[in-house]
Amino acid sequence: MVKEDIGNKEFMKKTLLIAPIGDPTRYKEVRYKLKDRQIDNCVSFLTHHADHVIIVGLSSIIDPEIKEIKEESKCMKIIKEILSNVSPVSSYKEFHDSSEVALKEFTEKIYQEYKNIKKDFIILPALGKPGKNYLFKFEPATISSLLLIQLYNKVKNDFYDRIIVDLTHGINYLPAVCYIATLQIAQIMLIRALRNNVSQIRFEAYNSDPFKEGEELNINLTSERKIQTLADNLIEFLASKQSLIRRGKDIKEVAKIIDEINTVKGEVESLLESLEYPYPLALSYLCNSFNLNLEGVLNNLITIFLDSVKYENNVFSSEIHIDPGKTFLLILANEIVNYVKEIVKPYEGKGFELDTIENLANLYKLVIPSYKYLIKHEISKIKEKLNNIDCFKGTLKELFKEELKEVEKVDKRIMIAHAGLQKQFVYVTKEYGKIYLAYYYGKVLELKDEDVKIIKDIILEKN
């Protein structure tokens, strides 16, 4: 952890490390080298300096096919001791819980000498038959979603400006899903970066040289990026027509709750479309009127999956499909709602203070950099027009004294070109030196359900 001064604000630079592990019984003692740091150990990720480490393992960690060897590594000794206390299971829930206990103990013992590091762990379902006894039949997309939700749960109260993933020990599908999920968590951190005046998140991926007996293995930087935008995932996942969660024909008992969850997905997409386009006033309304518990929905997805798993003849299977793109949008929406509610407060009968709406320009820069300048330009025109006016109440059309015809619906081209502020539909209040903006549709629109519906159906053209 490093202190850095940004203006008058002190910022603590922090690093998050995510490291997948497969079967620790196969790991051997070796000398790992990362730049000028060397360690003799059975895992590579101890070479990294990090404030918080999250180890991601498979549920098959308690089902290894152990081969006896002359010299057992530290990893082998630890895991064999842990496995000696594992009891037989009769359900996937028991199997999952036993795997969590095993990975927690393994993580604590591997990091025993590292006292000042926050340590967490995540167990994911395996695929195929990576171990000795059990076969796993799950949807790969669902597992990606489960990882993203659990990573978010582990970091939801913290900010990291550097996020790294060490893929050396990943097996099965772990390297691929951990790489993608780490990138997505870095994008989520961009929202928190706004509070710290940080413009980018550093992302780094590492992997070691192939193992060779008696040789020093370098930990290689295989990918390095400066994450500065949400655009790719936001636009791609909003365009997707996938449901958040789908079930197999045999899973009827959760049909109602799945329908309810997919309804939440629709609300989230409506909100995020006002971020995809430069509509800060609309986003202020939708975030301040948003009362759904998205963290509860995300955790419910995990519960639904765990409860759906069938166990028969050493085979674990589930027909639940959770879309990782839509899962990302739920997490992003949760961050956006929290951030906007902190920045922009509603005022009864007046809407939102203009200066706070302008502050959202930095958020829109994360989508398309030019949005920031578009929003600031449109707001500066309003401020300039009101500069020599002490009090004003009326639409932007009246403020600018433009001859515009009355229309029932917005023009999307005009909305985009003017940062969501089409003059016939925006009401301005200036009093006591402060300026407020609200949407207007025969009346000043508030945060009431019927007014928010007008914004969704007419202002944002939702039918």
C-alpha positions as CSV (number, residue, x, y, z in Angstrom):
1,M,0.0,0.0,0.0
2,V,1.5,3.3,-1.1
3,K,0.3,6.8,-0.3
4,E,-0.1,9.3,-3.1
5,D,-1.3,12.9,-2.9
6,I,-3.9,14.0,-5.5
7,G,-4.6,17.7,-5.1
8,N,-5.7,18.1,-1.5
9,K,-6.8,14.4,-1.2
10,E,-4.6,11.6,0.0
11,F,-5.1,8.4,-2.0
12,M,-3.9,5.0,-0.8
13,K,-2.6,3.0,-3.8
14,K,-3.7,-0.6,-3.4
15,T,-3.2,-3.8,-5.3
16,L,-5.6,-6.7,-5.7
17,L,-4.3,-10.1,-6.7
18,I,-6.5,-12.9,-8.1
19,A,-4.9,-16.3,-8.4
20,P,-6.6,-19.5,-9.7
21,I,-5.4,-22.8,-8.4
22,G,-6.2,-26.3,-9.7
23,D,-4.8,-29.4,-8.0
24,P,-2.2,-28.5,-5.3
25,T,-1.1,-32.1,-4.9
26,R,0.7,-31.7,-8.3
27,Y,2.7,-28.6,-7.4
28,K,6.4,-29.0,-6.8
29,E,9.0,-26.9,-4.9
30,V,10.7,-24.5,-7.3
31,R,12.4,-21.1,-7.3
32,Y,10.1,-18.5,-8.8
33,K,11.5,-15.1,-9.9
34,L,9.5,-11.9,-10.5
35,K,11.8,-9.0,-11.5
36,D,14.2,-8.7,-8.5
37,R,12.2,-10.9,-6.1
38,Q,12.8,-14.6,-5.7
39,I,11.0,-17.2,-3.6
40,D,11.4,-21.0,-3.1
41,N,7.9,-22.3,-2.9
42,C,5.3,-24.5,-4.6
43,V,3.1,-21.6,-5.7
44,S,4.0,-18.6,-7.9
45,F,1.6,-16.0,-6.6
46,L,3.6,-15.4,-3.4
47,T,6.0,-13.4,-5.5
48,H,3.6,-10.6,-6.0
49,H,3.2,-7.6,-3.6
50,A,-0.5,-7.2,-3.0
51,D,-2.8,-5.8,-0.3
52,H,-5.6,-8.3,-0.9
53,V,-5.3,-11.7,-2.5
54,I,-8.3,-13.9,-3.6
55,I,-7.5,-17.5,-4.4
56,V,-10.0,-19.1,-6.8
57,G,-10.2,-22.9,-6.7
58,L,-12.4,-25.7,-8.0
59,S,-14.7,-27.8,-5.9
60,S,-12.7,-30.8,-7.1
61,I,-9.9,-29.7,-4.8
62,I,-11.1,-32.3,-2.3
63,D,-11.1,-35.0,-5.0
64,P,-7.5,-35.2,-6.3
65,E,-5.9,-38.3,-7.8
66,I,-2.9,-38.4,-5.6
67,K,0.3,-40.0,-6.9
68,E,2.8,-41.0,-4.3
69,I,6.2,-39.4,-4.9
70,K,9.5,-39.5,-3.0
71,E,9.7,-35.8,-2.1
72,E,6.4,-34.2,-1.2
73,S,6.1,-30.4,-1.7
74,K,4.8,-28.0,0.9
75,C,1.5,-27.9,-1.1
76,M,1.2,-31.6,-1.2
77,K,1.8,-31.9,2.6
78,I,-0.8,-29.2,3.3
79,I,-3.5,-30.6,1.1
80,K,-3.0,-34.2,2.2
81,E,-3.4,-33.1,5.8
82,I,-6.6,-31.2,4.9
83,L,-8.0,-34.1,2.9
84,S,-7.6,-36.5,5.9
85,N,-10.4,-34.6,7.6
86,V,-12.8,-34.5,4.7
87,S,-16.0,-36.6,5.2
88,P,-18.2,-38.3,2.6
89,V,-20.9,-36.1,1.1
90,S,-24.5,-36.7,0.0
91,S,-25.2,-33.4,-1.9
92,Y,-23.4,-30.8,-3.9
93,K,-24.0,-28.3,-1.1
94,E,-22.0,-30.5,1.3
95,F,-19.3,-31.0,-1.4
96,H,-19.1,-27.3,-2.0
97,D,-18.9,-26.5,1.7
98,S,-16.2,-29.0,2.2
99,S,-14.2,-27.6,-0.7
100,E,-14.5,-24.1,0.8
101,V,-13.2,-25.3,4.1
102,A,-10.3,-27.0,2.4
103,L,-9.4,-24.0,0.2
104,K,-9.7,-21.6,3.2
105,E,-7.3,-23.8,5.2
106,F,-4.9,-24.1,2.3
107,T,-4.9,-20.4,1.7
108,E,-4.2,-19.6,5.3
109,K,-1.3,-22.0,5.6
110,I,0.3,-21.0,2.3
111,Y,0.1,-17.3,3.4
112,Q,1.0,-18.1,7.1
113,E,4.1,-15.9,7.1
114,Y,2.4,-13.0,5.3
115,K,0.6,-11.2,8.1
116,N,-0.4,-7.9,6.5
117,I,-2.3,-9.3,3.5
118,K,-6.1,-9.6,3.4
119,K,-6.8,-13.1,2.2
120,D,-10.0,-14.5,0.6
121,F,-11.0,-17.5,-1.4
122,I,-13.7,-18.6,-3.9
123,I,-14.8,-22.1,-4.8
124,L,-16.2,-22.7,-8.3
125,P,-17.9,-25.8,-9.7
126,A,-15.5,-28.0,-11.7
127,L,-16.3,-29.1,-15.3
128,G,-15.7,-32.6,-16.6
129,K,-13.7,-35.0,-14.4
130,P,-10.6,-33.2,-13.2
131,G,-10.3,-35.4,-10.1
132,K,-10.6,-39.0,-9.2
133,N,-14.2,-39.8,-8.4
134,Y,-16.7,-37.1,-9.5
135,L,-18.0,-35.9,-12.8
136,F,-19.3,-32.3,-13.1
137,K,-21.9,-31.2,-15.7
138,F,-22.6,-27.5,-15.6
139,E,-23.1,-24.6,-18.0
140,P,-19.7,-22.8,-18.4
141,A,-21.4,-19.4,-18.7
142,T,-23.1,-20.0,-15.3
143,I,-19.7,-20.6,-13.7
144,S,-18.3,-17.4,-15.2
145,S,-21.3,-15.5,-13.6
146,L,-20.7,-17.2,-10.2
147,L,-17.1,-16.1,-10.3
148,L,-17.9,-12.5,-11.1
149,I,-20.6,-12.3,-8.4
150,Q,-18.3,-13.7,-5.7
151,L,-15.3,-11.5,-6.7
152,Y,-17.6,-8.5,-6.5
153,N,-18.8,-9.6,-3.0
154,K,-15.1,-9.9,-1.9
155,V,-14.2,-6.4,-3.1
156,K,-17.4,-4.4,-2.9
157,N,-16.2,-2.2,0.0
158,D,-12.7,-1.5,-1.3
159,F,-10.9,0.4,-4.1
160,Y,-7.9,-0.9,-5.9
161,D,-6.1,1.0,-8.6
162,R,-4.0,-2.0,-9.7
163,I,-5.5,-5.4,-10.3
164,I,-3.4,-8.4,-11.2
165,V,-4.1,-12.0,-12.1
166,D,-1.5,-14.8,-11.9
167,L,-2.7,-17.7,-14.1
168,T,0.3,-20.0,-13.4
169,H,-1.7,-22.7,-11.5
170,G,-5.1,-22.5,-13.2
171,I,-6.5,-25.7,-14.7
172,N,-9.6,-26.7,-16.6
173,Y,-11.5,-23.5,-17.6
174,L,-10.0,-21.4,-14.7
175,P,-7.4,-19.4,-16.6
176,A,-9.9,-18.1,-19.1
177,V,-12.7,-17.2,-16.7
178,C,-10.3,-15.6,-14.2
179,Y,-8.7,-13.5,-16.9
180,I,-12.1,-12.2,-18.1
181,A,-13.6,-11.7,-14.6
182,T,-10.5,-9.8,-13.5
183,L,-10.8,-7.4,-16.4
184,Q,-14.4,-6.9,-15.6
185,I,-13.7,-6.2,-11.9
186,A,-11.1,-3.6,-13.1
187,Q,-13.9,-1.9,-15.1
188,I,-16.2,-1.9,-12.1
189,M,-13.3,-0.2,-10.2
190,L,-13.5,2.7,-12.6
191,I,-16.7,3.9,-10.9
192,R,-14.9,3.9,-7.6
193,A,-11.9,5.6,-9.2
194,L,-14.1,8.7,-9.7
195,R,-14.3,9.2,-6.0
196,N,-10.5,9.1,-5.7
197,N,-9.7,11.3,-8.8
198,V,-8.0,8.3,-10.4
199,S,-8.4,8.2,-14.2
200,Q,-7.4,4.5,-14.9
201,I,-7.1,1.1,-13.4
202,R,-3.9,-0.9,-14.1
203,F,-4.5,-4.5,-15.2
204,E,-1.7,-7.0,-15.3
205,A,-1.8,-10.8,-16.1
206,Y,1.1,-13.1,-15.3
207,N,2.2,-16.7,-16.0
208,S,5.3,-18.6,-15.2
209,D,7.8,-20.4,-17.4
210,P,6.9,-24.1,-18.0
211,F,8.1,-26.3,-15.2
212,K,11.5,-27.9,-15.5
213,E,13.1,-29.8,-12.6
214,G,15.8,-27.8,-10.9
215,E,15.4,-24.6,-13.0
216,E,14.5,-21.1,-11.9
217,L,11.1,-20.1,-13.3
218,N,10.4,-16.6,-14.3
219,I,7.0,-15.1,-13.6
220,N,6.2,-13.3,-16.9
221,L,4.0,-10.3,-17.5
222,T,1.8,-11.6,-20.4
223,S,-0.7,-8.8,-20.6
224,E,-0.8,-5.2,-19.4
225,R,-3.6,-2.7,-19.9
226,K,-4.7,0.6,-18.6
227,I,-8.5,0.3,-18.1
228,Q,-10.2,3.6,-18.9
229,T,-13.5,2.8,-20.4
230,L,-16.7,0.8,-19.8
231,A,-17.9,1.1,-23.4
232,D,-17.1,-2.3,-24.8
233,N,-18.9,-4.4,-22.2
234,L,-21.7,-1.9,-21.6
235,I,-22.6,-1.6,-25.3
236,E,-22.2,-5.3,-26.1
237,F,-24.1,-6.6,-23.1
238,L,-27.0,-4.1,-23.5
239,A,-27.4,-5.2,-27.1
240,S,-27.6,-8.8,-26.1
241,K,-31.2,-10.3,-26.0
242,Q,-30.2,-13.0,-23.5
243,S,-32.2,-13.6,-20.3
244,L,-30.3,-13.1,-17.1
245,I,-31.2,-16.6,-15.9
246,R,-32.8,-19.6,-17.6
247,R,-33.9,-22.9,-16.2
248,G,-34.2,-26.5,-17.6
249,K,-37.7,-28.0,-18.1
250,D,-37.4,-30.1,-15.0
251,I,-36.7,-27.1,-12.7
252,K,-40.2,-25.8,-12.1
253,E,-40.2,-24.8,-8.5
254,V,-38.1,-21.7,-9.2
255,A,-40.0,-20.6,-12.3
256,K,-41.7,-17.6,-10.6
257,I,-38.6,-16.2,-8.9
258,I,-36.6,-16.6,-12.2
259,D,-39.3,-14.5,-14.0
260,E,-39.0,-11.9,-11.2
261,I,-35.2,-11.8,-11.6
262,N,-35.5,-11.3,-15.3
263,T,-37.9,-8.4,-14.7
264,V,-35.1,-6.8,-12.6
265,K,-32.8,-7.3,-15.6
266,G,-35.2,-5.1,-17.7
267,E,-35.1,-2.4,-15.1
268,V,-31.4,-2.4,-15.0
269,E,-31.1,-2.2,-18.8
270,S,-33.5,0.8,-18.9
271,L,-31.3,2.6,-16.3
272,L,-28.0,1.8,-18.1
273,E,-29.3,2.9,-21.5
274,S,-29.4,6.5,-20.0
275,L,-25.6,6.0,-19.4
276,E,-25.0,4.5,-22.9
277,Y,-26.4,7.8,-24.3
278,P,-25.4,11.2,-22.8
279,Y,-28.5,11.6,-20.7
280,P,-27.3,12.7,-17.2
281,L,-30.7,14.2,-16.2
282,A,-32.5,11.0,-17.0
283,L,-29.8,9.0,-15.2
284,S,-30.3,11.2,-12.1
285,Y,-34.1,10.4,-12.1
286,L,-33.6,6.7,-12.7
287,C,-30.9,6.2,-10.1
288,N,-32.7,8.2,-7.4
289,S,-36.0,6.3,-8.0
290,F,-34.3,2.9,-8.1
291,N,-35.1,0.9,-5.0
292,L,-34.3,-2.7,-6.1
293,N,-31.8,-4.7,-4.0
294,L,-29.4,-5.7,-6.7
295,E,-26.9,-7.2,-4.2
296,G,-29.7,-9.4,-3.0
297,V,-30.6,-10.5,-6.5
298,L,-26.9,-11.3,-7.3
299,N,-26.6,-13.5,-4.2
300,N,-30.0,-15.1,-5.0
301,L,-28.5,-16.3,-8.3
302,I,-25.9,-18.2,-6.4
303,T,-28.5,-19.7,-4.1
304,I,-30.7,-20.8,-7.0
305,F,-27.7,-22.5,-8.7
306,L,-26.6,-24.3,-5.5
307,D,-30.1,-25.5,-4.8
308,S,-30.5,-26.7,-8.4
309,V,-27.6,-29.1,-8.5
310,K,-28.5,-32.8,-8.7
311,Y,-26.2,-35.6,-7.4
312,E,-26.5,-39.1,-8.7
313,N,-23.9,-41.9,-9.2
314,N,-21.0,-39.4,-8.4
315,V,-22.3,-37.0,-11.1
316,F,-23.1,-33.4,-10.2
317,S,-25.3,-31.5,-12.7
318,S,-27.5,-28.4,-13.1
319,E,-29.7,-27.0,-15.9
320,I,-29.5,-23.4,-14.6
321,H,-28.0,-20.9,-17.1
322,I,-26.9,-17.5,-15.8
323,D,-25.7,-15.1,-18.4
324,P,-22.3,-13.5,-17.5
325,G,-22.9,-10.4,-19.6
326,K,-26.2,-9.6,-17.9
327,T,-24.6,-10.4,-14.5
328,F,-21.9,-7.8,-15.3
329,L,-24.7,-5.3,-16.0
330,L,-26.4,-5.9,-12.6
331,I,-23.1,-5.3,-10.9
332,L,-22.4,-2.2,-12.9
333,A,-25.9,-0.8,-12.3
334,N,-25.4,-1.3,-8.5
335,E,-22.2,0.7,-8.6
336,I,-23.8,3.4,-10.8
337,V,-26.9,3.8,-8.6
338,N,-24.8,4.1,-5.5
339,Y,-22.4,6.7,-7.1
340,V,-25.2,8.8,-8.7
341,K,-27.2,8.9,-5.4
342,E,-24.1,10.2,-3.6
343,I,-23.5,13.0,-6.2
344,V,-27.0,14.1,-7.3
345,K,-29.8,14.8,-4.8
346,P,-33.5,15.5,-5.7
347,Y,-35.3,18.7,-4.7
348,E,-39.1,18.6,-4.6
349,G,-40.7,20.6,-7.3
350,K,-37.3,21.6,-8.8
351,G,-35.6,18.4,-9.9
352,F,-31.8,18.3,-9.5
353,E,-29.1,21.0,-8.9
354,L,-27.4,21.8,-12.2
355,D,-23.9,21.8,-10.8
356,T,-24.3,18.2,-9.5
357,I,-25.7,17.1,-12.9
358,E,-22.5,18.6,-14.5
359,N,-20.4,16.5,-12.1
360,L,-21.8,13.4,-13.7
361,A,-19.8,14.4,-16.9
362,N,-16.8,12.5,-15.5
363,L,-18.9,9.3,-15.3
364,Y,-20.0,9.7,-18.9
365,K,-16.4,10.0,-19.9
366,L,-15.9,6.4,-18.9
367,V,-18.4,5.5,-21.7
368,I,-17.3,7.9,-24.5
369,P,-14.7,10.6,-23.7
370,S,-16.5,13.2,-25.9
371,Y,-19.7,12.8,-23.7
372,K,-17.9,14.8,-21.0
373,Y,-17.4,17.8,-23.2
374,L,-20.9,17.6,-24.7
375,I,-22.5,17.6,-21.3
376,K,-20.4,20.4,-20.0
377,H,-21.0,22.5,-23.2
378,E,-24.8,22.1,-22.9
379,I,-24.8,23.0,-19.2
380,S,-22.5,26.0,-19.8
381,K,-25.0,27.4,-22.3
382,I,-27.8,27.3,-19.6
383,K,-25.5,28.9,-17.1
384,E,-24.5,31.7,-19.5
385,K,-28.2,32.4,-20.4
386,L,-29.1,32.7,-16.7
387,N,-26.0,34.7,-15.7
388,N,-27.8,38.0,-15.4
389,I,-31.1,36.6,-14.3
390,D,-31.8,36.4,-10.6
391,C,-35.0,34.3,-10.7
392,F,-36.4,32.1,-13.4
393,K,-39.0,29.3,-13.7
394,G,-39.9,27.9,-17.1
395,T,-38.8,25.5,-19.8
396,L,-35.5,25.7,-21.7
397,K,-37.6,26.7,-24.7
398,E,-38.9,29.7,-22.8
399,L,-35.4,30.5,-21.4
400,F,-33.8,30.6,-24.8
401,K,-37.0,32.3,-26.3
402,E,-37.0,29.9,-29.3
403,E,-39.9,29.3,-31.5
404,L,-40.2,25.5,-31.2
405,K,-43.4,23.6,-31.9
406,E,-45.0,21.6,-29.1
407,V,-44.3,17.9,-29.5
408,E,-45.6,14.8,-27.7
409,K,-42.4,12.8,-27.9
410,V,-38.7,13.6,-27.9
411,D,-36.5,13.5,-31.0
412,K,-33.7,11.0,-30.3
413,R,-31.3,12.9,-32.6
414,I,-31.9,16.2,-30.7
415,M,-31.7,14.3,-27.3
416,I,-28.2,12.9,-28.2
417,A,-26.9,16.1,-29.7
418,H,-28.0,18.1,-26.6
419,A,-27.1,15.7,-23.8
420,G,-30.7,14.6,-23.2
421,L,-31.9,18.2,-22.7
422,Q,-34.5,18.8,-25.5
423,K,-35.8,22.2,-24.8
424,Q,-39.5,21.5,-24.8
425,F,-39.0,18.8,-22.1
426,V,-36.7,20.4,-19.6
427,Y,-37.8,22.8,-16.8
428,V,-35.4,25.3,-15.3
429,T,-35.6,26.9,-11.9
430,K,-33.2,29.6,-10.7
431,E,-33.5,30.9,-7.2
432,Y,-31.2,32.1,-4.4
433,G,-28.3,31.8,-6.8
434,K,-28.8,28.1,-7.6
435,I,-30.0,26.5,-10.8
436,Y,-32.1,23.3,-11.0
437,L,-33.2,21.1,-13.9
438,A,-36.2,18.8,-14.1
439,Y,-37.9,17.0,-16.9
440,Y,-41.3,18.5,-17.9
441,Y,-44.3,16.9,-19.4
442,G,-47.2,19.2,-18.7
443,K,-45.8,19.4,-15.2
444,V,-42.5,19.2,-13.4
445,L,-41.7,15.5,-13.2
446,E,-40.9,14.1,-9.7
447,L,-39.6,10.7,-8.5
448,K,-43.2,9.3,-8.3
449,D,-43.8,6.0,-10.1
450,E,-46.1,7.6,-12.6
451,D,-43.6,10.4,-13.4
452,V,-40.7,8.0,-13.7
453,K,-42.9,5.9,-16.1
454,I,-43.3,9.1,-18.3
455,I,-39.5,9.5,-18.4
456,K,-39.0,5.8,-19.4
457,D,-41.9,5.7,-21.9
458,I,-41.8,9.2,-23.5
459,I,-38.6,11.0,-22.6
460,L,-36.5,7.8,-23.2
461,E,-38.9,6.4,-25.8
462,K,-39.7,3.2,-24.0
463,N,-42.8,1.5,-25.3
